Amino acid sequence: MNNEYDIPFVVTLHMKNTYAVLRVHVIKIEGQPYVLLQLEPLMN
C-alpha cells in the first residue's frame, strides 16, 4: 500500500487579459497531509 498520493485540483482563473492556472496538490506522507499550491500565470 502506498502512503503517498497526489490529488491535483486545477483551477483556471481569468482576470482581465491574464489567465492564471492554480494547481492544488494534496500529498500524504507518513500519515501527515501536505498541501502544495502552484500558481502559474499564462500570457496570451
Distance bins in CASP14 RR format, pairs under 12 A and 6 or more apart:
PFRMAT RR
TARGET T0000
AUTHOR 0000-0000-0000
RMODE 2
METHOD distances of the structure
MODEL  1
1 28 0 0 0 0 0 1 0 0 0 0 0
1 31 0 0 0 0 0 1 0 0 0 0 0
2 27 0 0 0 0 0 1 0 0 0 0 0
2 28 0 0 0 0 1 0 0 0 0 0 0
2 29 0 0 0 0 0 1 0 0 0 0 0
2 30 0 0 0 0 0 1 0 0 0 0 0
2 31 0 0 0 0 0 1 0 0 0 0 0
3 27 0 0 0 0 0 1 0 0 0 0 0
3 28 1 0 0 1 0 0 0 0 0 0 0
3 29 1 0 0 1 0 0 0 0 0 0 0
3 30 1 0 0 1 0 0 0 0 0 0 0
3 31 1 0 0 1 0 0 0 0 0 0 0
3 32 0 0 0 0 1 0 0 0 0 0 0
3 33 0 0 0 0 0 1 0 0 0 0 0
3 34 0 0 0 0 0 1 0 0 0 0 0
4 25 0 0 0 0 0 1 0 0 0 0 0
4 26 0 0 0 0 0 1 0 0 0 0 0
4 27 1 0 0 1 0 0 0 0 0 0 0
4 28 1 0 0 1 0 0 0 0 0 0 0
4 29 1 0 1 0 0 0 0 0 0 0 0
4 30 0 0 0 0 1 0 0 0 0 0 0
4 31 0 0 0 0 1 0 0 0 0 0 0
4 32 0 0 0 0 0 1 0 0 0 0 0
4 33 0 0 0 0 0 1 0 0 0 0 0
4 34 0 0 0 0 1 0 0 0 0 0 0
5 25 0 0 0 0 1 0 0 0 0 0 0
5 26 1 0 0 1 0 0 0 0 0 0 0
5 27 1 0 0 1 0 0 0 0 0 0 0
5 28 1 0 1 0 0 0 0 0 0 0 0
5 29 0 0 0 0 1 0 0 0 0 0 0
5 31 0 0 0 0 0 1 0 0 0 0 0
5 33 0 0 0 0 1 0 0 0 0 0 0
5 34 0 0 0 0 0 1 0 0 0 0 0
6 23 0 0 0 0 0 1 0 0 0 0 0
6 24 0 0 0 0 0 1 0 0 0 0 0
6 25 1 0 1 0 0 0 0 0 0 0 0
6 26 1 0 0 1 0 0 0 0 0 0 0
6 27 1 0 1 0 0 0 0 0 0 0 0
6 28 0 0 0 0 1 0 0 0 0 0 0
6 29 0 0 0 0 0 1 0 0 0 0 0
6 33 0 0 0 0 0 1 0 0 0 0 0
6 34 0 0 0 0 0 1 0 0 0 0 0
6 35 0 0 0 0 0 1 0 0 0 0 0
6 36 0 0 0 0 1 0 0 0 0 0 0
6 38 0 0 0 0 0 1 0 0 0 0 0
7 23 0 0 0 0 0 1 0 0 0 0 0
7 24 0 0 0 0 1 0 0 0 0 0 0
7 25 1 0 0 1 0 0 0 0 0 0 0
7 26 1 0 1 0 0 0 0 0 0 0 0
7 27 0 0 0 0 1 0 0 0 0 0 0
7 28 0 0 0 0 1 0 0 0 0 0 0
7 33 0 0 0 0 0 1 0 0 0 0 0
7 34 0 0 0 0 0 1 0 0 0 0 0
7 35 0 0 0 0 0 1 0 0 0 0 0
7 36 0 0 0 0 0 1 0 0 0 0 0
8 21 0 0 0 0 0 1 0 0 0 0 0
8 22 0 0 0 0 0 1 0 0 0 0 0
8 23 1 0 1 0 0 0 0 0 0 0 0
8 24 1 0 0 1 0 0 0 0 0 0 0
8 25 1 0 1 0 0 0 0 0 0 0 0
8 26 0 0 0 0 1 0 0 0 0 0 0
8 27 0 0 0 0 0 1 0 0 0 0 0
8 35 0 0 0 0 0 1 0 0 0 0 0
8 36 0 0 0 0 1 0 0 0 0 0 0
8 37 0 0 0 0 0 1 0 0 0 0 0
8 38 0 0 0 0 1 0 0 0 0 0 0
9 21 0 0 0 0 0 1 0 0 0 0 0
9 22 0 0 0 0 1 0 0 0 0 0 0
9 23 1 0 0 1 0 0 0 0 0 0 0
9 24 1 0 1 0 0 0 0 0 0 0 0
9 25 1 0 0 1 0 0 0 0 0 0 0
9 26 0 0 0 0 1 0 0 0 0 0 0
9 35 0 0 0 0 0 1 0 0 0 0 0
9 36 0 0 0 0 0 1 0 0 0 0 0
9 37 0 0 0 0 1 0 0 0 0 0 0
9 38 0 0 0 0 0 1 0 0 0 0 0
10 20 0 0 0 0 0 1 0 0 0 0 0
10 21 1 0 0 1 0 0 0 0 0 0 0
10 22 1 0 0 1 0 0 0 0 0 0 0
10 23 1 0 1 0 0 0 0 0 0 0 0
10 24 0 0 0 0 1 0 0 0 0 0 0
10 25 0 0 0 0 0 1 0 0 0 0 0
10 37 0 0 0 0 0 1 0 0 0 0 0
10 38 0 0 0 0 1 0 0 0 0 0 0
10 39 0 0 0 0 0 1 0 0 0 0 0
10 40 0 0 0 0 0 1 0 0 0 0 0
11 19 0 0 0 0 0 1 0 0 0 0 0
11 20 0 0 0 0 1 0 0 0 0 0 0
11 21 1 0 0 1 0 0 0 0 0 0 0
11 22 1 0 1 0 0 0 0 0 0 0 0
11 23 1 0 0 1 0 0 0 0 0 0 0
11 24 1 0 0 1 0 0 0 0 0 0 0
11 37 0 0 0 0 0 1 0 0 0 0 0
11 38 0 0 0 0 0 1 0 0 0 0 0
11 39 0 0 0 0 1 0 0 0 0 0 0
11 40 0 0 0 0 0 1 0 0 0 0 0
12 18 0 0 0 0 0 1 0 0 0 0 0
12 19 1 0 0 1 0 0 0 0 0 0 0
12 20 1 0 0 1 0 0 0 0 0 0 0
12 21 1 0 1 0 0 0 0 0 0 0 0
12 22 1 0 0 1 0 0 0 0 0 0 0
12 23 0 0 0 0 0 1 0 0 0 0 0
12 39 0 0 0 0 0 1 0 0 0 0 0
12 40 0 0 0 0 0 1 0 0 0 0 0
12 41 0 0 0 0 0 1 0 0 0 0 0
12 42 0 0 0 0 1 0 0 0 0 0 0
13 19 1 0 0 1 0 0 0 0 0 0 0
13 20 1 0 1 0 0 0 0 0 0 0 0
13 21 1 0 0 1 0 0 0 0 0 0 0
13 22 1 0 0 1 0 0 0 0 0 0 0
13 23 0 0 0 0 0 1 0 0 0 0 0
13 39 0 0 0 0 1 0 0 0 0 0 0
13 40 0 0 0 0 0 1 0 0 0 0 0
13 41 0 0 0 0 1 0 0 0 0 0 0
13 42 0 0 0 0 1 0 0 0 0 0 0
14 20 1 0 0 1 0 0 0 0 0 0 0
14 21 0 0 0 0 0 1 0 0 0 0 0
14 22 0 0 0 0 0 1 0 0 0 0 0
14 41 0 0 0 0 0 1 0 0 0 0 0
14 42 0 0 0 0 1 0 0 0 0 0 0
14 44 0 0 0 0 0 1 0 0 0 0 0
15 21 0 0 0 0 0 1 0 0 0 0 0
15 22 0 0 0 0 0 1 0 0 0 0 0
15 39 0 0 0 0 0 1 0 0 0 0 0
15 41 0 0 0 0 1 0 0 0 0 0 0
15 42 0 0 0 0 0 1 0 0 0 0 0
16 41 0 0 0 0 0 1 0 0 0 0 0
16 43 0 0 0 0 0 1 0 0 0 0 0
16 44 0 0 0 0 0 1 0 0 0 0 0
17 41 0 0 0 0 0 1 0 0 0 0 0
17 42 0 0 0 0 0 1 0 0 0 0 0
17 43 0 0 0 0 1 0 0 0 0 0 0
17 44 1 0 0 1 0 0 0 0 0 0 0
18 39 0 0 0 0 0 1 0 0 0 0 0
18 40 0 0 0 0 0 1 0 0 0 0 0
18 41 1 0 0 1 0 0 0 0 0 0 0
18 42 1 0 0 1 0 0 0 0 0 0 0
18 43 1 0 0 1 0 0 0 0 0 0 0
18 44 0 0 0 0 1 0 0 0 0 0 0
19 39 0 0 0 0 0 1 0 0 0 0 0
19 40 0 0 0 0 1 0 0 0 0 0 0
19 41 1 0 0 1 0 0 0 0 0 0 0
19 42 1 0 1 0 0 0 0 0 0 0 0
19 43 1 0 0 1 0 0 0 0 0 0 0
19 44 1 0 0 1 0 0 0 0 0 0 0
20 37 0 0 0 0 0 1 0 0 0 0 0
20 38 0 0 0 0 0 1 0 0 0 0 0
20 39 1 0 0 1 0 0 0 0 0 0 0
20 40 1 0 0 1 0 0 0 0 0 0 0
20 41 1 0 1 0 0 0 0 0 0 0 0
20 42 1 0 0 1 0 0 0 0 0 0 0
20 43 0 0 0 0 0 1 0 0 0 0 0
20 44 0 0 0 0 0 1 0 0 0 0 0
21 37 0 0 0 0 0 1 0 0 0 0 0
21 38 0 0 0 0 1 0 0 0 0 0 0
21 39 1 0 0 1 0 0 0 0 0 0 0
21 40 1 0 1 0 0 0 0 0 0 0 0
21 41 1 0 0 1 0 0 0 0 0 0 0
21 42 1 0 0 1 0 0 0 0 0 0 0
21 43 0 0 0 0 0 1 0 0 0 0 0
22 36 0 0 0 0 0 1 0 0 0 0 0
22 37 1 0 0 1 0 0 0 0 0 0 0
22 38 1 0 0 1 0 0 0 0 0 0 0
22 39 1 0 1 0 0 0 0 0 0 0 0
22 40 1 0 0 1 0 0 0 0 0 0 0
22 41 0 0 0 0 0 1 0 0 0 0 0
22 42 0 0 0 0 0 1 0 0 0 0 0
23 35 0 0 0 0 0 1 0 0 0 0 0
23 36 1 0 0 1 0 0 0 0 0 0 0
23 37 1 0 0 1 0 0 0 0 0 0 0
23 38 1 0 1 0 0 0 0 0 0 0 0
23 39 1 0 0 1 0 0 0 0 0 0 0
23 40 1 0 0 1 0 0 0 0 0 0 0
24 34 0 0 0 0 0 1 0 0 0 0 0
24 35 1 0 0 1 0 0 0 0 0 0 0
24 36 1 0 0 1 0 0 0 0 0 0 0
24 37 1 0 1 0 0 0 0 0 0 0 0
24 38 1 0 0 1 0 0 0 0 0 0 0
24 39 0 0 0 0 1 0 0 0 0 0 0
25 33 0 0 0 0 0 1 0 0 0 0 0
25 34 0 0 0 0 1 0 0 0 0 0 0
25 35 1 0 0 1 0 0 0 0 0 0 0
25 36 1 0 1 0 0 0 0 0 0 0 0
25 37 1 0 0 1 0 0 0 0 0 0 0
25 38 1 0 0 1 0 0 0 0 0 0 0
26 32 0 0 0 0 0 1 0 0 0 0 0
26 33 1 0 0 1 0 0 0 0 0 0 0
26 34 1 0 0 1 0 0 0 0 0 0 0
26 35 1 0 1 0 0 0 0 0 0 0 0
26 36 1 0 0 1 0 0 0 0 0 0 0
26 37 0 0 0 0 0 1 0 0 0 0 0
27 33 1 0 0 1 0 0 0 0 0 0 0
27 34 1 0 1 0 0 0 0 0 0 0 0
27 35 1 0 0 1 0 0 0 0 0 0 0
27 36 1 0 0 1 0 0 0 0 0 0 0
27 37 0 0 0 0 0 1 0 0 0 0 0
28 34 1 0 0 1 0 0 0 0 0 0 0
28 35 0 0 0 0 0 1 0 0 0 0 0
28 36 0 0 0 0 0 1 0 0 0 0 0
29 35 0 0 0 0 0 1 0 0 0 0 0
29 36 0 0 0 0 0 1 0 0 0 0 0
END
